[in-house]
């Protein structure tokens, strides 16, 4: 395999000039030299030795994607459609930006940072991080970090984030349910109490109820488990005790909503005739289920694109106009919500 020194000799330049071309440092190389070296690299099919670059303290061109996901026995991160979509989009955007993606799942900030340091990673994209962990990431390293779908303490630290209008999305969906005649709606999410995005969605749910003069009652927020058997046991219990109280169930994710639709249909509950169901995310499950799911729409691929662009600008020391981007909320109205007359 041809080496940097051999390429440099062929081009009549120094090895550092070849390295500058490889790393895209156009400001350090004339346009003519850059193009000459680039063509030669392509002709000789040069392949960078990543291990040598890392050990030699070159730019690794690696972006770490950290999913703050506790290791769960019955479900891995790729089984969640929302995370699967955003991780796939991140890989595409990072590759298009001239970098490599390293994916790591961990519920430990220290573990994630040790991994990032050992691989000489140039920057991190961290998904679904709670406020305490966000602060630990920022305090624990000087490398650029962009968070996705995270909320922060007012602690004076400088955070960069690409997220969603979670409050507004839940508000719009709850208002839609009320306008469809639903006066008793339950909100179901993973967490007791809910945190991060789910907490903002619960706040939006409560705000819409208040606007329309509907009282939020104890029990209208129902925490559900990520464990399938525990979640299904809860839903069956609700079916016997409390589903007659509610005409609509609003789930904090499409995954939970579609799972509940399947279980309720198996139990003889017709959707939306007997019970209306809605979700949050608008992922592939919302279109594949029957009836098709009414849900809060968000663009996971756009989040990935914006987060990658923001991080690469930070890595290169460029100007960043906004460090907290929240995508606009809208509704995907389909067939799983009926009208109460």
N, C-alpha and C positions, 0 to 999 in steps of 0.2 A: 504494500500500500504506500502511495506517495506521501511524503511528510511535508510539514510547513517549510522546513529548510530547503527542501528540493524545489517546492513551488516558488519560494523566494529567489533561488538561484536562476530558475527558468525565466522569471519575470524581471530579473535585474533589480530587485528591491530587497529590503531587509525583512527578516522573519516577523518583526513587530508590525510592519506594514501589512503583511498577509493576515496577521492576527486581527488587525484593525478592520480589514475587509470582512473577515469571517464574523466579527462581532457587530458589524453594521455601523462602525464609528466613521461615518462619512465626513465629519468635520475635521478628521485628522489625516485624510487622504484626498488627493486631487481627484476630480471626476474621471480624468483620463486613466490615472493609475488604478483607481477603484474598479473601473470597467475592465481594464486589462487583466487584473488579478482575478476578478470574478469569472471571466470567460475561461481563464486558465484552470481555475478550480473546477469548473463544470466539465471542461474537456478531460481532465485527469481523474474525474469522478472522486474528488477528495472527500473523505469521510472523517469527521472530527472524532478524536479519541476522547470520549467524555470523561473517563476516569483520569486520564492524564491532565485534562483541563482543570478538573476539580482539585486534584492533588497539587497542581502547579499554580493554584490560586487565580486561574483565568476565570472570566465570567462563565458560570455553568450553563446559562440559558435555561435553567430549570425554574419553573413556577410551581410551588407547592399548593395543592388544593386540600384543605383540611376540613373534614366533616366532623363536627363535634357530636359524635354519635356513640352512645354507650353500647358496648358490644352486647347484643341480645341473642339469646339462644335460638329463638324461633324465626328471626327475621334479619336479613342483612340489608345494607343500604341500597343495593341495586334492586331490591324488591319494592321499594317505594317509588311510584311513578314520577312524583315531583322531583325527588333527588336524582333519579336516573336521567330525567330530561335535562336538568340543569348541569349535571356532571358531563353528559355527552356534549352539550353546547359549549361548555368551558373548554373541553379538549379541542374542539374544532377552532374556537377563537384563539386559544393559546398557540396552537400550531400555526394558524394563519399569521400570528404576530411574530413568528420566528423563534418561539420558545418551545420547551418540552414541559409536559404536565406530569407531576408526581402526585398521585392521590393517596391520602392517608386518612384513616378514620380513627378517632380517639376521643375519649371523654376526658382526657388529661391534657391540660395546657402544657405542662412541663414536658410530657412525653412528646407532644407534637413539636415543641421548640427544639428539643434535642435532635429529633429527626431532621428538622430543617437546617440546623447548624451543621450536623455531620455531613450533609450532602451539599453544603455551600449553596443553598437555594437563594435565588436573588429576590424573591418576594413571595408573599403568601396571600391566598384567597381563602377566607374562613367562612363556612356556611353555618347558619343557624346557631349563633353563639349568644349565650346569656350575658348580661351586663358585667357580672363579676369576672367571667372568663375573658371578655373583651378587654377589660382593663389589664388582666394578667398578661395577655398577648402583647399589648402595647408596651407595658412596663418591662416585659421579658426579653425584648429584642429591639434592635435598631433597624432591622430590615423593613421595607415597605409592606404594609398589610392593607388589604381591602376586605371588608366584611360584606356578606350578603345576608339580608333578612335579619339584621341584628338591631338591638336597642341598647342604649348606653346610659351610664350614670352621668350626672352633671358634675364631673370631677376635674375638669380643666384639661383632661387629656385630649389629644387630637385624633379623632377617629375618621376613617373613610368608609363609606357604606353605600351599597346599592340595595334598596329594599322596595317596599310596596306600601301603598296607603291602606294598611290593614284596618284601621279604625273606619275609614270611609267605606271600604268594601263591605264590612259587616253591617255598617249603618244602612247602606243602599239595599242590601239583601233583606234585612229585617223590615225596612220600610216597604219593600215590595211585598213581603209576606203579609204585612198588615193591610196593605191596599188590596190584597187578594181576599181579605176577610178573616185572616188568621189572628185571633186575639190571644191565644195561649200557645207560645212557641218556646221550645227548649233549645238551649245552646249546649252542644257537646264537644269537648276538647280533651286532649291528652294532658292532664296535669291538675293536681289539687294542692295548692291553687295554681291557676294557669300563669304562665310567665311569657315574656317576650312577645312574639307576634300574636299568640293566642290570647294574651292579656289585652292587647290593643283591640283585638276582634271582639272580645267580651265587652269592652268599654263601648265600642261602636254599637253592639247589640243593645246594650242598656240605654244608650243615648237615643236610639230610634224609638224604643218603647216609650221613653219619657216624653219625647216630642209628640207622640200620638196619644198620650194619656193612658198608656197601658202600664200597669204597675209591674215592676220586676219583683217576683216573689221568690222566697227561699225554695231552692230546689229547681229553679228554672235553668241554672247552670249545672250540668251533669258531667263530672269527670269520668273519662273512660280509659281503659287500660290499653296499652299497645299489645298486650298479650291476647291472642285471639280467643282462647277459651274463657278468660275472665271477662272480656268485652262482650262476648255472646251471652254469657250468663247474666250480665247486667241488663242487656237488651231484652232478654226473655223475662227477667224480673219486671222491667218497666212495662212490658207488654201486658203482664197480669195486673199490675198495680196502678200504673200511672199513664200509660199511653192513651187511655180514654180521656185524660185531662187535656192533652195536647192535640192540636190538629196539624202541627208541623214540627219537624225536627231539623235544626240547622247545625250541621257538622263543620268542624274547623278544617276539614280536609276532604277532598273527593274520595280518598282511599277509605276513610271511615264511613262516609256517606254511602258509597256503593256497597261496601261490606254489609252495612245495616239494611240496605234495600234487599239484598239477596236473602238475608236471614228473615226479615219480616215477610217477604213474599212466601218463603218456605213455611212460615207460621200462619199463612192465610190472610195476611194484611195486604190489601190491594193498594198500590201506589199509582196515582195520587188519590184514588177514590176514598180510601179509608184514612190514609196518612200521607201528608206531603213531606218530601225530603229535599234538602238542598245542601250544597257543599261549598268548598273554597279551593281554588287553584285552577280549575278548568284544564285538567290534564287529560291524557288519552282515555282514561276510564270513563270520564263524563260522556264521551261520545259512543263508547262501546257498550255501555249498559243499556238495558231496556226496562222502563222508559228512560230516554236520555235525560241526563242530570242537569237540573238548573243549578248554576254555581256562580261564584265570583270569579271573573276572568282575570288572570295575570299572565304575563309573557315571560316565562322562565328563560327562554333563549335570549331575549333582550337584556335581562338581568346579567346573564353570562357575558354578553358582548360589552355592556357598559362597565362591568367590573374588571374585565380583562384590559380594556382600553385605559381605564383609570390606573390600574396597577402598573402597566407598562410605562405610562407617563411618569408615575412616581419613581419607578426604577431608573429611568433615564434623567430624572431631575427636572422634568418639564413642568410647565405651569398647570395647575389644577384649579379650575374655576369653582367647582362644587365638590364637596366631600361627603354630602349626604343626599343621595338621589333617591326619591320615592316615586315609583311608577304609578301612573294613574289607574284608579279602580273603575271597573265597569262590570255589568252583569251579563252572563250567558243564560238567557231565558229559554228553557226547553220544555220537557214534558213531565217532570217529577213533582211539580207543584200545581195543585188544583185550586180552584176558587171555592171559598166557603160562602154559601148564599144565606 
